[in-house]
Amino acid sequence: MAENATHDLFCHTINSLDDFPIWRNFTAKIVDGSPALFMFQMTIISLVSNLLEIFLRPLGQPSCVSQILAGMIFGPSLLGQNKKLLDTMFPIRSLATLWTVASFGNLFYTFLIAVKADPAMMLKPGRAAMYIGSSMFCITLFLSLALSFLLKTVVTMEANLNKSIVFIAASQSFTGFPVVAAFLTELKIQNTDVGRLALASAVFSDLIDIVVAAISLTLGDVVSHPLAPVQAVLSNIAFVIVIVFIIKPMVMWMMGPIKEMKLVGGKCIFITTVVTLLLASVSEIVGQHYVLGPLIFGLALPIGPPFGATLVSKLSTLVCGLLYPAYLAVTGLQTNIFKVDFQSAIIVGIVMVSGIIIKLGAVILPALHSQVPVRDAFLLAIILNIKGIVEINVYNFWKDNKTLHDGDYALCIVSVILTNVVVAPLVKLLYNPSRQYHTLKRSTIQHCRGDSELRMLVCIHNRENVPTIINLLEISHATEESPIAVIGLVLVKIEGRAAPILIANSRKGVPEAESSSTTSILNALRNYEQNHRNSSTVQSFTSITHFETMHDDICRLAMNKRATIVIMPFHKKWAIDGSIESTSRSIQQMNRKVLKNAPCSVGILIDRGILNGSLSVLNGRLLFNVAVLFFGGPDDAESLAYGARMVRHGCVKITVVNFLLFGNANSKERKRDSDLINEYRQGNLGNQHFLYFEEVVRDGVELAGCLAKMVGCFDLILVGKYHQKSPLFIGLEEWSECPELGVIGDMLASPDFECTATVLVVQQPRMRVNETEPLIHDAPDDNRVCLSMQRRN
């Protein structure tokens, strides 16, 4: 009774809209024109879904939740309770047009996901991913079906639910790769160890799911002739063969000149789009869902640039911005929660909650067997329980086939929403990717023995960074007694791919996926290694991912390779005349994340002047002048230690300038810094290339004047990032444009400061308690670097 009273009150409230004259005039005009009605429908769906996304995103909710809810608002679950309102805004005659356009969104969204997917992940997923993916699908399917049959036996349920409960139970085994990829991308954890394993496991599970679904669809639709199932299976196999071995070679032939020109024309995009639509029609003819043909065709097309990246960029704005959200909104539009009865909700809830628990166990057990840490295994199981477009496609297909009736369909759609509502914030709350980079002992140049190996992770964006990086490696002075291990990481923005990849480049050649720019970078690193055969080794990697998560690859590689220092190019590029040629805010944000999370020292390299000249500035030069600006603190101590290593090179001259605050001679910090500098001076007694000067200044004005006089005398300037509060920096902090460089580094990087030298701003690794306060560095017990690594490598 209470339920009916609430329903009647809700309907009365909605019906009261007819009392407003503005609403009556509006509905009378909009109903007349079909094109106007369609545009009105698309407009309000887009506006409402975007508004909901603005409110729900801070709560950690993925975009699909807001898009489905937007449809439910206008459907029979809310405003559609007013029949006149529903017939005015979404009349029956308009639903065919709206559903057709929405189906285009579903078709091309699936096609784009397939284009961005890497088929190699399906064929070579890795042992752990195979165990997890197969266990997740098979165990969840078997136990969920067993539970559904048990409930059918012991519980009296409504007739429609009695027929559909088996299908609802089977759907609990689905884990769509597109769903997992989109979820990880929204949370920005696709580059983490858990994220990569989740993607690989979902791909392998999805492969099994596609095969089983295709066979079940074929056998389920054919009952007219004994040989019909065999014919249907053969027709499907022939369909796949035609796509892979006939249509794909035709597309590759069409792409012949594209690889040379690096340009994809509109004709190629048009032909690909037409072929996609044709394959969707053929899929229906052979008894499959219309997305199967575009799915296989997308997987057959080349991934990444130039063709895959261009195809995705051309279609994604319209498809992902308008058509695909329309598909999700139409799904919500035909969801009627008032068709759900209490008993059915309890039964379906038991099946779905049990399916989630079963899948948790089916993921955690093989993950633990594969030596995944318990915490990561639990998070992996939560992530792989996410639901989205794959489940929605299946539920819509079953609804069209009358397998699911309105009440069961509404329960399934609501289950998708509730799963996202719970899983997304839970993962965000429990998982902190930076935790895996925490160290127990510091990996710094200062705390390494003088004859120990210097392990440098150098990050390179493009060919313009190469001369500076090579010259920095040269003056770092690799010898047989104190060698340098170079870990080169080429950073490439992901284009036309769904899953990020980290490639270990072979010494014998360059992977096929690499561009010509990447090839030249890797060749330069190999030439450096050949020129220092007995004193230097080079390992090269390529990270292809989003800038938002690229720091994960950098920090993980630094930890796994026990790097001593990471060298990051600055986000600004200088022109020949000294002005700023280009600025990349994405690189700036990435540099800040690396500074915050890196397990070792980090250097931001501001490339200007002579270091951007020939491939090796030491050839043909008598002396290379390096300045170390010392103000005190651990970051300056690190830059001093790096400079002390450089001075061992016969062509490098180091000048240490110690800036002292007037009247602060007796402070503890000044005494500690003086003791540190004296150690390096004692170690370089008799070395004419090691010079030391002191500058006593009173305030920031005198400091800026001293810096302006001396910067033109050096080729490279080393300075620490963080400095304690001091009267020397009063007034300078307010003008800081790049806080990741610190006060002095920002001053030297400013185009207003006439500095022609290259600058390296150094930071030692920080404690995670406070990201602004650096570590207090005492001498380590030994030179070993102990890492807190939860994952076994």
Helices and strands as residue ranges (DSSP letters): H 2-15, G 16-19, H 21-30, H 34-56, G 57-59, H 63-74, G 79-81, H 83-89, H 92-116, H 119-123, H 127-154, H 159-170, G 171-173, H 177-187, H 193-221, H 228-242, I 243-247, H 248-254, H 258-261, H 266-285, H 292-300, H 307-318, I 319-323, H 324-333, G 337-339, H 342-369, H 374-383, H 389-400, H 406-430, G 433-437, E 454-460, G 463-465, H 466-475, E 484-493, E 501-504, H 516-531, E 536-545, G 547-549, H 550-560, E 565-569, E 572-574, E 580-583, H 585-597, E 601-606, G 609-612, E 624-630, H 634-646, E 652-661, H 668-683, E 690-697, H 700-710, G 711-713, E 716-720, G 727-729, G 733-735, G 739-741, H 742-749, E 758-763
